[in-house]
């Protein structure tokens, strides 16, 4: 039984945590249990698909509870280790200063402006929304209920504040603005939503706890997947040049059906560039739009990812290191 596996892993984690004495060992334990790709908790979420729908909700909550326990325990152990060693994060008094110079647009801002300009020329309008969101707008209204495994991919920062039954968090994607827009405006709609999003990712070459997205939404009568493909191919040719080759791969997103990942061919390699799909009827029903009358498509892309691919940047860290040797190149 899956609940027995959870309890066994809990005991294993507690026992291993007792033996942790330094930060490298702590990081290894963290990767073992909450690693995004091969962590043991990630494996538990994958097993949910094998249980009955009646058990799934209860077991999903049990796994999330175990995950919260592990993360809290790791944080407490980290503070304990830092107190013993006297090491404080960010202390480095030897780092050289820089002269104050007249600045220019950051590369991410340059890429964001370029992407926005392409869609404005295609007739889109800009919508924005709050970076502090409610659980309802960030997940539930987008067909991601509390026990849904997709929430594990959106591990984010929850705030110590609730209003009624709704929790507040830093948004994990710009998609909540789709819901807010459809609640206040009726179709037809043709919008883009640029903005910062947040997830509890460990910083490395391809992950950051804060990054930038641009979401697109089109709703109207007789909107088809062909319209979606034509739109995205036109956009990618405007961004990378007319010779760029594009392919669509079947994928899954809770708020679109069917869904696809989009790749571009650069220097002989296919590189994933964005996700897209037709808006799920459940999302339309949630905001009071008749799915029998209207259809639509949505897409989302990471501005940081686009900048890395377009300019050959090897690490996401370069965008946030404030190293002028890097920034002056663009």
Residue frames relative to the residue before (quaternion, step in Angstrom):
aa qw qx qy qz dx dy dz
X 1.0000 0.0000 0.0000 0.0000 0.00 0.00 0.00
X 0.5648 -0.6386 0.4147 0.3181 3.55 -1.05 0.84
X 0.6351 0.5303 -0.3466 0.4419 3.60 1.02 -0.69
X 0.6073 0.5333 -0.3511 0.4727 3.60 1.16 -0.57
X 0.6282 0.5330 -0.3242 0.4649 3.57 1.06 -0.79
X 0.6315 0.5334 -0.3257 0.4590 3.59 0.99 -0.86
X 0.6798 0.4883 -0.2922 0.4627 3.58 0.86 -0.95
X 0.6322 0.5293 -0.3279 0.4611 3.59 1.04 -0.76
X 0.6653 0.4945 -0.2966 0.4742 3.57 0.98 -0.86
X 0.6029 0.5599 -0.3552 0.4437 3.59 1.07 -0.71
X 0.6727 0.4871 -0.2880 0.4766 3.58 0.92 -0.95
X 0.6348 0.5309 -0.3233 0.4589 3.58 1.03 -0.82
X 0.6579 0.5155 -0.3058 0.4560 3.58 0.95 -0.92
X 0.6573 0.5166 -0.3137 0.4502 3.60 0.86 -0.96
X 0.6649 0.5090 -0.3053 0.4535 3.58 0.93 -0.90
X 0.6871 0.4757 -0.2891 0.4669 3.59 0.93 -0.88
X 0.6204 0.5590 -0.3416 0.4312 3.57 1.05 -0.73
X 0.6019 0.5791 -0.3550 0.4199 3.58 1.06 -0.71
X 0.7337 0.4451 -0.2402 0.4537 3.57 1.04 -0.72
X 0.4999 0.6615 -0.4245 0.3637 3.61 1.27 -0.02
X 0.0647 -0.8246 0.5619 -0.0081 3.58 -0.78 1.10
X 0.8023 0.1875 -0.0933 0.5589 3.62 1.16 -0.40
X 0.6955 -0.5104 0.3281 0.3849 3.58 -1.30 0.34
X 0.6361 0.5214 -0.3633 0.4377 3.68 0.86 -0.73
X 0.6582 0.4958 -0.3107 0.4736 3.60 0.96 -0.83
X 0.6303 0.5364 -0.3252 0.4575 3.57 1.08 -0.77
X 0.6504 0.5111 -0.3138 0.4661 3.58 0.99 -0.85
X 0.6285 0.5313 -0.3326 0.4605 3.59 1.03 -0.75
X 0.6606 0.4952 -0.3040 0.4753 3.57 0.97 -0.88
X 0.6255 0.5383 -0.3324 0.4565 3.57 1.02 -0.79
X 0.6694 0.4947 -0.2980 0.4673 3.58 0.91 -0.88
X 0.6337 0.5563 -0.3232 0.4297 3.56 1.06 -0.80
X 0.7888 0.3346 -0.1672 0.4876 3.58 0.92 -0.87
X 0.8267 0.1824 -0.0913 0.5243 3.65 0.86 -0.84
X 0.2766 0.7633 -0.5301 0.2445 3.58 1.17 0.49
X 0.5490 -0.6729 0.3936 0.3013 3.58 -0.93 0.93
X 0.7761 0.3510 -0.1914 0.4878 3.60 1.03 -0.68
X 0.8338 0.1450 -0.0463 0.5307 3.59 0.83 -0.92
X 0.3524 0.7524 -0.4904 0.2630 3.59 1.19 0.30
X 0.5867 -0.6078 0.4070 0.3475 3.57 -1.10 0.68
X 0.6358 0.5103 -0.3406 0.4682 3.61 1.07 -0.63
X 0.5923 0.5523 -0.3550 0.4671 3.58 1.09 -0.67
X 0.6490 0.5181 -0.3113 0.4621 3.58 1.00 -0.82
X 0.6109 0.5525 -0.3506 0.4456 3.58 1.08 -0.70
X 0.6491 0.5156 -0.3206 0.4584 3.59 0.95 -0.86
X 0.6309 0.5339 -0.3368 0.4512 3.60 1.04 -0.72
X 0.6484 0.5332 -0.3145 0.4431 3.59 1.11 -0.69
X 0.5052 0.6718 -0.4207 0.3413 3.62 1.21 -0.38
X 0.6313 0.5668 -0.3329 0.4115 3.54 1.08 -0.73
X 0.6681 0.5161 -0.2989 0.4449 3.59 1.23 -0.34
X 0.6508 0.5039 -0.3239 0.4665 3.59 1.25 -0.15
X 0.6391 -0.5366 0.3851 0.3942 3.56 -1.25 0.33
X 0.6365 -0.5485 0.3857 0.3810 3.55 -1.25 0.53
X 0.6096 0.5623 -0.3527 0.4333 3.61 1.11 -0.63
X 0.7230 0.4273 -0.2433 0.4853 3.59 1.01 -0.80
X 0.5513 0.6819 -0.3844 0.2888 3.58 1.12 -0.70
X 0.6659 0.5184 -0.3129 0.4358 3.58 0.90 -0.92
X 0.6805 0.4913 -0.2863 0.4622 3.56 0.89 -0.98
X 0.6857 0.4759 -0.2873 0.4699 3.58 0.92 -0.91
X 0.6017 0.5575 -0.3537 0.4495 3.59 1.09 -0.70
X 0.6591 0.4945 -0.3035 0.4785 3.57 0.98 -0.84
X 0.6376 0.5332 -0.3254 0.4509 3.58 1.03 -0.80
X 0.6556 0.4971 -0.3113 0.4755 3.58 1.00 -0.82
X 0.6525 0.5070 -0.3186 0.4645 3.59 0.94 -0.84
X 0.6297 0.5258 -0.3271 0.4691 3.58 1.06 -0.77
X 0.6489 0.5062 -0.3099 0.4760 3.58 0.99 -0.85
X 0.6370 0.5316 -0.3233 0.4551 3.57 1.00 -0.84
X 0.6495 0.5112 -0.3144 0.4668 3.60 0.94 -0.89
X 0.6336 0.5333 -0.3211 0.4595 3.58 1.03 -0.84
X 0.6605 0.5073 -0.3048 0.4621 3.58 0.92 -0.92
X 0.6836 0.4896 -0.2970 0.4526 3.60 0.83 -0.97
X 0.6494 0.5058 -0.3200 0.4691 3.60 0.96 -0.82
X 0.6583 0.5111 -0.3060 0.4602 3.58 0.95 -0.88
X 0.6471 0.5140 -0.3182 0.4646 3.59 0.98 -0.81
X 0.6483 0.5165 -0.3189 0.4597 3.59 0.98 -0.84
X 0.6587 0.5042 -0.3106 0.4642 3.58 0.95 -0.85
X 0.6524 0.5040 -0.3124 0.4720 3.57 1.00 -0.81
X 0.6184 0.5435 -0.3380 0.4560 3.59 1.07 -0.74
X 0.6574 0.4965 -0.3106 0.4741 3.59 0.93 -0.87
X 0.6337 0.5428 -0.3209 0.4481 3.56 1.01 -0.83
X 0.6681 0.4963 -0.2982 0.4675 3.58 0.94 -0.92
X 0.6674 0.5068 -0.3046 0.4527 3.60 0.93 -0.90
X 0.6364 0.5236 -0.3328 0.4583 3.59 1.03 -0.71
X 0.6688 0.5042 -0.2975 0.4582 3.56 1.01 -0.80
X 0.7297 0.4210 -0.2341 0.4853 3.58 0.99 -0.85
X 0.3976 -0.7293 0.4686 0.3009 3.58 1.23 -0.43
X 0.5015 0.6590 -0.4197 0.3715 3.59 1.26 0.18
X 0.1165 -0.7855 0.6062 0.0437 3.56 -0.86 0.98
X 0.5357 -0.6575 0.4368 0.2999 3.52 -0.90 1.02
X 0.8176 0.2870 -0.2053 0.4550 3.54 -0.97 0.86
X 0.5462 0.6217 -0.4133 0.3799 3.63 1.20 -0.14
X 0.3149 0.7006 -0.5937 0.2401 3.56 -0.66 1.15
X 0.1097 -0.8473 0.5190 0.0251 3.55 0.00 1.33
X 0.6072 0.5745 -0.3573 0.4167 3.59 1.24 -0.03
X 0.4828 0.6821 -0.4442 0.3230 3.61 1.24 -0.18
X 0.4360 -0.7346 0.4471 0.2653 3.62 -0.67 1.02
X 0.4342 -0.6862 0.5197 0.2654 3.56 -1.14 0.65
X 0.3329 -0.7224 0.5700 0.2061 3.56 -1.33 0.21
X 0.5140 -0.5991 0.5055 0.3482 3.52 -1.20 0.50
X 0.4728 -0.6502 0.5099 0.3061 3.57 -1.11 0.68
X 0.0132 -0.8090 0.5861 -0.0432 3.56 -0.69 1.11
X 0.5936 -0.5331 0.4496 0.4016 3.54 -1.29 0.30
X 0.3112 -0.7999 0.4916 0.1475 3.55 -0.69 1.08
X 0.2010 -0.7308 0.6290 0.1729 3.51 -1.40 -0.17
X 0.7163 -0.4320 0.3053 0.4551 3.56 -1.25 0.05
X 0.4747 -0.6437 0.5307 0.2806 3.52 -1.05 0.90
X 0.6399 -0.5504 0.3706 0.3876 3.58 -1.14 0.63
X 0.6427 0.5207 -0.3360 0.4504 3.61 0.96 -0.79
X 0.6491 0.5026 -0.3129 0.4777 3.58 1.03 -0.77
X 0.6140 0.5427 -0.3438 0.4585 3.58 1.04 -0.72
X 0.6838 0.4781 -0.2833 0.4728 3.58 0.88 -0.98
X 0.6368 0.5294 -0.3303 0.4529 3.59 0.96 -0.85
X 0.6603 0.5025 -0.3097 0.4642 3.60 0.91 -0.89
X 0.6426 0.5263 -0.3231 0.4536 3.59 1.01 -0.79
X 0.6625 0.5003 -0.2980 0.4711 3.58 0.96 -0.92
X 0.6503 0.5143 -0.3146 0.4623 3.59 0.92 -0.90
X 0.6489 0.5360 -0.3180 0.4365 3.58 0.93 -0.91
X 0.6302 0.5328 -0.3392 0.4516 3.61 1.01 -0.79
X 0.7172 0.4469 -0.2668 0.4634 3.58 0.84 -0.96
X 0.5931 0.5460 -0.3762 0.4567 3.61 1.08 -0.56
X 0.6522 0.5046 -0.3097 0.4734 3.59 1.03 -0.76
X 0.6681 0.4700 -0.2935 0.4966 3.59 1.24 -0.43
X 0.6382 -0.5904 0.3062 0.3878 3.58 1.26 0.26
X 0.4608 0.6795 -0.4529 0.3476 3.60 1.22 0.33
X 0.2700 -0.7294 0.6024 0.1793 3.55 -1.30 0.42
X 0.4440 -0.7008 0.4971 0.2544 3.58 -1.10 0.71
X 0.0317 -0.7549 0.6549 0.0172 3.55 -1.06 0.89
X 0.1229 -0.7838 0.6044 0.0718 3.58 -1.13 0.64
X 0.0890 -0.7915 0.6027 0.0478 3.55 -1.29 0.32
X 0.6892 -0.5027 0.3274 0.4064 3.60 -1.26 0.19
X 0.4430 -0.6754 0.5221 0.2741 3.56 -1.16 0.64
X 0.6576 0.3807 -0.2891 0.5823 3.58 1.27 -0.35
X 0.0450 -0.8407 0.5376 -0.0470 3.56 -0.37 1.28
X 0.4699 -0.6178 0.5327 0.3373 3.52 -1.36 0.09
X 0.6432 -0.5159 0.4032 0.3970 3.55 -1.24 0.46
X 0.6216 0.5639 -0.3446 0.4206 3.58 1.03 -0.78
X 0.7338 0.4203 -0.2515 0.4708 3.60 0.69 -1.03
X 0.6961 0.4918 -0.2858 0.4381 3.59 0.97 -0.80
X 0.8182 0.2013 -0.0804 0.5324 3.59 1.05 -0.71
X 0.7581 0.4508 -0.2619 0.3918 3.57 0.32 -1.28
X 0.7019 0.4703 -0.2803 0.4556 3.59 0.81 -0.96
X 0.6811 0.4536 -0.2718 0.5065 3.58 1.28 -0.37
X 0.5878 -0.6248 0.3475 0.3786 3.55 1.19 0.65
X 0.5486 0.5501 -0.4259 0.4636 3.59 1.08 0.80
X 0.1240 -0.8228 0.5508 0.0656 3.64 0.17 1.21
X 0.7548 -0.4503 0.2424 0.4108 3.54 -1.30 0.38
X 0.7527 0.3959 -0.2358 0.4702 3.61 0.90 -0.79
X 0.4332 0.7281 -0.4505 0.2815 3.62 1.27 -0.02
X 0.5083 -0.6734 0.4444 0.3011 3.65 -0.83 0.96
X 0.5646 0.6208 -0.3902 0.3788 3.62 1.13 -0.55
X 0.5634 0.6092 -0.3953 0.3940 3.59 1.14 -0.46
X 0.5875 0.5894 -0.3687 0.4141 3.56 1.14 -0.58
X 0.6407 0.5161 -0.3182 0.4710 3.57 1.17 -0.60
X 0.7249 0.3978 -0.2135 0.5203 3.59 1.26 -0.42
X 0.1506 0.8150 -0.5467 0.1191 3.59 1.02 0.73
X 0.0198 0.8507 -0.5167 0.0947 3.56 -0.44 1.20
X 0.6103 -0.5483 0.4386 0.3667 3.54 -1.37 -0.23
X 0.1688 -0.7864 0.5895 0.0746 3.57 -0.52 1.20
X 0.3715 -0.7262 0.5400 0.2074 3.55 -1.09 0.78
X 0.4832 -0.6589 0.4973 0.2916 3.55 -1.16 0.64
X 0.5680 0.5472 -0.3857 0.4787 3.53 0.72 1.16
X 0.0011 -0.7871 0.6166 -0.0190 3.56 -0.96 0.88
X 0.1433 -0.7542 0.6340 0.0928 3.54 -1.21 0.58
X 0.7858 -0.0251 -0.0348 0.6170 3.55 -0.25 1.26
X 0.7666 -0.3004 0.2528 0.5081 3.56 -0.80 -1.02
X 0.6011 0.5960 -0.3494 0.4017 3.59 1.27 -0.14
X 0.2892 -0.7434 0.5832 0.1539 3.54 -1.01 0.93
X 0.3188 -0.7337 0.5685 0.1917 3.55 -1.25 0.51
X 0.0086 0.7959 -0.6012 0.0710 3.54 -1.09 0.81
X 0.5157 -0.5587 0.5166 0.3937 3.54 -1.32 0.12
X 0.5002 -0.7043 0.4045 0.3002 3.57 -0.64 1.12
X 0.3704 -0.7472 0.5183 0.1897 3.56 -1.06 0.80
X 0.7768 0.0582 -0.0517 0.6249 3.58 1.27 -0.20
X 0.5582 -0.6101 0.4408 0.3492 3.58 -1.26 0.21
X 0.4101 0.7582 -0.4331 0.2632 3.60 1.29 -0.06
X 0.5635 0.5980 -0.4196 0.3858 3.69 0.99 -0.49
X 0.5984 0.5683 -0.3674 0.4289 3.59 1.12 -0.59
X 0.5419 0.5877 -0.4018 0.4466 3.61 1.17 -0.47
X 0.6778 0.4885 -0.2867 0.4688 3.56 0.87 -0.99
X 0.6663 0.5069 -0.3065 0.4529 3.59 0.84 -0.95
X 0.6673 0.5029 -0.3067 0.4558 3.59 0.98 -0.82
X 0.6873 0.4799 -0.2946 0.4588 3.59 0.91 -0.89
X 0.6230 0.5374 -0.3450 0.4517 3.60 1.18 -0.45
X 0.7672 0.3538 -0.1971 0.4974 3.59 1.08 -0.62
X 0.7633 0.2464 -0.1588 0.5758 3.61 1.24 -0.33
X 0.3314 -0.7475 0.5418 0.1946 3.56 -0.99 0.78
X 0.6054 -0.5598 0.4080 0.3921 3.61 -1.14 0.52
X 0.5209 -0.1095 -0.8400 -0.1054 1.49 -2.36 0.94
X 0.1435 -0.7757 0.6120 0.0561 3.54 -1.21 0.72
X 0.0446 0.7693 -0.6360 0.0418 3.54 -1.14 0.71
X 0.2073 0.8248 -0.4830 0.2083 3.56 0.20 1.31
X 0.1671 -0.7123 0.6606 0.1683 3.51 -1.41 0.28
X 0.1706 -0.7871 0.5898 0.0593 3.55 -1.14 0.73
X 0.0531 -0.8017 0.5951 0.0177 3.62 -0.26 1.20
X 0.3384 0.7637 -0.5177 0.1849 3.58 -1.14 0.50
X 0.5819 -0.5706 0.4547 0.3593 3.54 -1.37 0.18
X 0.0762 -0.7700 0.6323 0.0397 3.54 -1.19 0.68
X 0.2728 -0.7904 0.5421 0.0835 3.56 -1.21 0.57
X 0.0963 0.7647 -0.6348 0.0542 3.55 -1.09 0.81
X 0.5153 -0.6573 0.4581 0.3042 3.58 -1.14 0.63
X 0.2231 0.7763 -0.5503 0.2117 3.57 0.57 1.18
X 0.4498 -0.6428 0.5419 0.3014 3.55 -1.11 0.70
X 0.4763 -0.6848 0.4589 0.3059 3.65 -0.76 0.93
X 0.2035 0.7362 -0.6321 0.1307 3.55 -0.96 0.94
X 0.7925 -0.3309 0.1996 0.4718 3.59 -1.21 -0.26
X 0.8038 0.2583 -0.1261 0.5209 3.61 1.09 -0.59
X 0.7341 0.3633 -0.2266 0.5270 3.62 1.26 0.03
X 0.0298 0.7674 -0.6398 0.0302 3.53 -1.22 0.66
X 0.5183 -0.6521 0.4411 0.3341 3.63 -1.01 0.65
X 0.7568 0.1736 -0.1608 0.6093 3.61 1.25 -0.18
X 0.1270 0.7775 -0.6070 0.1041 3.57 -0.91 0.91
X 0.4858 -0.6905 0.4790 0.2403 3.57 -1.30 0.16
X 0.0898 -0.7932 0.6017 0.0247 3.54 -0.99 0.88
X 0.1083 -0.7308 0.6579 0.1460 3.49 -1.40 0.15
X 0.1726 -0.7945 0.5809 0.0396 3.54 -0.69 1.20
X 0.1074 -0.7845 0.6046 0.0861 3.57 -1.13 0.58
X 0.0221 -0.7931 0.6087 -0.0083 3.57 -1.08 0.73
X 0.0080 -0.7661 0.6425 -0.0152 3.55 -0.97 0.96
X 0.0254 0.7901 -0.6100 0.0554 3.59 -0.80 1.04
X 0.2893 0.7392 -0.5694 0.2136 3.56 -0.91 0.92
X 0.6342 -0.5058 0.4023 0.4244 3.53 -1.24 -0.30
X 0.8529 0.1020 -0.1190 0.4980 3.55 -1.04 0.96
X 0.3074 0.7195 -0.5545 0.2834 3.63 1.02 0.72
X 0.1000 -0.8298 0.5490 0.0054 3.59 -0.78 1.03
X 0.6707 -0.4722 0.3765 0.4306 3.54 -1.34 0.10
X 0.5724 0.5774 -0.3789 0.4421 3.58 1.17 -0.50
X 0.6226 0.5235 -0.3360 0.4748 3.59 1.06 -0.72
X 0.6337 0.5319 -0.3216 0.4606 3.56 1.02 -0.83
X 0.6772 0.4896 -0.2995 0.4604 3.60 0.82 -0.96
X 0.6580 0.5142 -0.3156 0.4506 3.58 0.89 -0.89
X 0.6450 0.5303 -0.3175 0.4493 3.57 0.98 -0.86
X 0.7304 0.4460 -0.2547 0.4503 3.57 0.76 -1.05
X 0.6228 0.5165 -0.3493 0.4726 3.61 1.04 -0.64
X 0.6305 0.5220 -0.3266 0.4726 3.59 1.01 -0.80
X 0.6555 0.5151 -0.3072 0.4589 3.58 0.94 -0.90
X 0.7068 0.4744 -0.2784 0.4449 3.59 0.78 -1.02
X 0.6264 0.5113 -0.3420 0.4788 3.61 1.09 -0.59
X 0.6367 0.5125 -0.3260 0.4751 3.58 1.04 -0.71
X 0.7005 0.4770 -0.2630 0.4611 3.59 1.08 -0.75
X 0.8186 0.2520 -0.1008 0.5062 3.58 0.87 -0.97
X 0.6357 -0.5144 0.3436 0.4618 3.61 1.23 -0.23
X 0.6386 -0.5882 0.3527 0.3492 3.58 -1.12 0.66
X 0.6654 0.5323 -0.3086 0.4227 3.60 1.13 -0.54
X 0.4607 0.7106 -0.4414 0.2965 3.58 1.24 -0.20
X 0.2720 -0.7468 0.5855 0.1597 3.59 -1.04 0.81
X 0.1374 -0.8078 0.5731 0.0095 3.55 -0.91 1.03
X 0.0073 -0.7868 0.6166 0.0273 3.57 -1.08 0.69
X 0.2868 -0.7373 0.5927 0.1516 3.55 -1.23 0.67
X 0.1020 -0.7921 0.6010 0.0318 3.58 -0.89 1.01
X 0.5165 -0.6312 0.4645 0.3451 3.63 -0.92 0.81
X 0.0322 0.7902 -0.6093 0.0576 3.57 -1.03 0.83
X 0.3521 -0.7166 0.5455 0.2547 3.58 -1.26 -0.31
X 0.0869 0.7270 -0.6792 0.0506 3.52 -1.10 0.90
X 0.5467 -0.6611 0.3957 0.3277 3.63 -0.86 0.87
X 0.7555 0.4135 -0.2081 0.4636 3.59 1.08 -0.68
X 0.7308 0.3058 -0.2450 0.5589 3.61 1.25 0.16
X 0.0951 0.7790 -0.6146 0.0806 3.56 -1.17 0.66
X 0.4592 -0.3098 -0.8000 0.2307 1.60 -1.08 2.28
X 0.2901 -0.7502 0.5741 0.1533 3.54 -1.32 0.43
X 0.0729 -0.8023 0.5919 0.0238 3.57 -1.21 0.47
X 0.3070 -0.6630 0.6404 0.2371 3.50 -1.37 0.42
X 0.2332 -0.7733 0.5769 0.1216 3.58 -1.06 0.73
X 0.1127 -0.7927 0.5986 0.0260 3.56 -0.88 1.05
X 0.1823 -0.7379 0.6321 0.1508 3.55 -1.31 0.44
X 0.3897 -0.7107 0.5393 0.2285 3.57 -1.15 0.68
X 0.1072 0.7882 -0.5931 0.1244 3.56 -0.54 1.24
X 0.8505 -0.0252 -0.0253 0.5247 3.56 -0.83 1.06
X 0.7377 -0.4515 0.2212 0.4505 3.56 0.99 0.89
X 0.6996 0.4232 -0.2689 0.5090 3.60 1.26 -0.04
X 0.3765 -0.6864 0.5700 0.2494 3.57 -1.12 0.74
X 0.0748 -0.8095 0.5824 -0.0060 3.56 -0.74 1.10
X 0.4285 -0.6945 0.5168 0.2587 3.57 -0.86 1.00
X 0.1230 -0.8450 0.5203 0.0105 3.56 -0.76 1.06
X 0.8021 -0.1200 0.0801 0.5795 3.63 1.09 -0.58
X 0.3367 -0.7082 0.5790 0.2232 3.55 -1.38 0.17
X 0.0037 0.8124 -0.5810 0.0490 3.58 -1.11 0.63
X 0.1589 0.7912 -0.5872 0.0628 3.55 -1.33 0.00
X 0.5780 -0.5462 0.4661 0.3877 3.53 -1.37 0.06
X 0.5428 -0.6436 0.4265 0.3306 3.58 -0.88 0.95
X 0.4600 -0.6908 0.4916 0.2638 3.57 -0.84 1.05
X 0.5434 -0.6354 0.4350 0.3342 3.64 -0.88 0.85
X 0.5901 0.5801 -0.3710 0.4214 3.61 1.11 -0.61
X 0.6301 0.5194 -0.3317 0.4724 3.60 1.09 -0.69
X 0.6377 0.5170 -0.3268 0.4682 3.59 0.96 -0.83
X 0.6601 0.5153 -0.3115 0.4492 3.59 0.89 -0.90
X 0.6244 0.5642 -0.3319 0.4263 3.59 1.06 -0.77
X 0.7661 0.3407 -0.1841 0.5129 3.60 1.06 -0.75
X 0.5921 -0.6302 0.3504 0.3599 3.58 1.22 0.29
X 0.4940 0.6125 -0.4541 0.4179 3.58 1.18 0.54
X 0.4241 -0.7254 0.4861 0.2404 3.58 -0.73 1.06
X 0.3109 -0.7795 0.5117 0.1841 3.66 -0.45 1.14
X 0.5811 0.5536 -0.3829 0.4574 3.59 1.26 -0.17
X 0.7155 0.4340 -0.2403 0.4920 3.57 1.19 -0.57
X 0.8067 0.2023 -0.0750 0.5502 3.58 1.01 -0.85
X 0.0910 -0.7359 0.6653 0.0864 3.51 -1.29 0.55
X 0.0016 0.8168 -0.5769 0.0078 3.55 -1.24 0.18
X 0.2417 -0.7501 0.5886 0.1801 3.52 -1.30 0.15
X 0.1582 -0.7642 0.6195 0.0847 3.52 -1.30 0.49
X 0.0236 -0.7806 0.6242 0.0213 3.54 -1.21 0.51
X 0.0838 -0.7955 0.5988 0.0402 3.55 -1.20 0.50
X 0.0219 -0.8016 0.5972 -0.0164 3.54 -0.96 0.85
X 0.4050 -0.6968 0.5389 0.2450 3.54 -1.19 0.62
X 0.4183 -0.7166 0.4988 0.2502 3.57 -0.66 1.10
X 0.6234 0.5376 -0.3393 0.4552 3.59 1.00 -0.80
X 0.6568 0.5122 -0.3005 0.4647 3.57 0.98 -0.90
X 0.6354 0.5266 -0.3227 0.4635 3.59 0.96 -0.87
X 0.6626 0.5097 -0.3040 0.4568 3.59 0.93 -0.92
X 0.6411 0.5272 -0.3256 0.4529 3.59 0.99 -0.81
X 0.6908 0.4748 -0.2780 0.4691 3.57 0.92 -0.93
X 0.6949 0.5072 -0.2800 0.4260 3.58 0.84 -1.02
X 0.8047 0.2723 -0.1195 0.5139 3.59 0.97 -0.85
X 0.5091 -0.6945 0.4046 0.3079 3.60 1.22 0.26
X 0.3133 0.7469 -0.5210 0.2693 3.59 1.08 0.70
X 0.3530 -0.7977 0.4596 0.1667 3.57 -0.65 1.12
X 0.8072 0.1710 -0.0767 0.5597 3.60 1.10 -0.54
X 0.5118 -0.6515 0.4809 0.2868 3.54 -1.03 0.90
X 0.5592 0.6373 -0.3812 0.3686 3.58 1.15 -0.62
X 0.5985 0.6057 -0.3644 0.3770 3.59 1.04 -0.76
X 0.6295 0.5563 -0.3427 0.4205 3.59 1.06 -0.66
X 0.7843 0.3442 -0.1487 0.4942 3.59 1.11 -0.66
X 0.5235 0.6622 -0.4031 0.3534 3.62 1.25 -0.02
X 0.2972 -0.7770 0.4999 0.2409 3.62 1.25 -0.35
X 0.3506 0.7169 -0.5125 0.3171 3.56 1.03 0.83
X 0.3677 -0.7697 0.4788 0.2076 3.58 -0.43 1.20
X 0.5529 0.5971 -0.4056 0.4163 3.60 1.13 -0.44
X 0.6786 0.4429 -0.2751 0.5174 3.58 1.15 -0.63
X 0.7073 0.5009 -0.2794 0.4132 3.58 0.75 -1.06
X 0.6385 0.5510 -0.3366 0.4187 3.60 1.03 -0.71
X 0.5760 0.6141 -0.3819 0.3812 3.61 1.18 -0.34
X 0.7698 0.3560 -0.1700 0.5018 3.60 1.17 -0.46
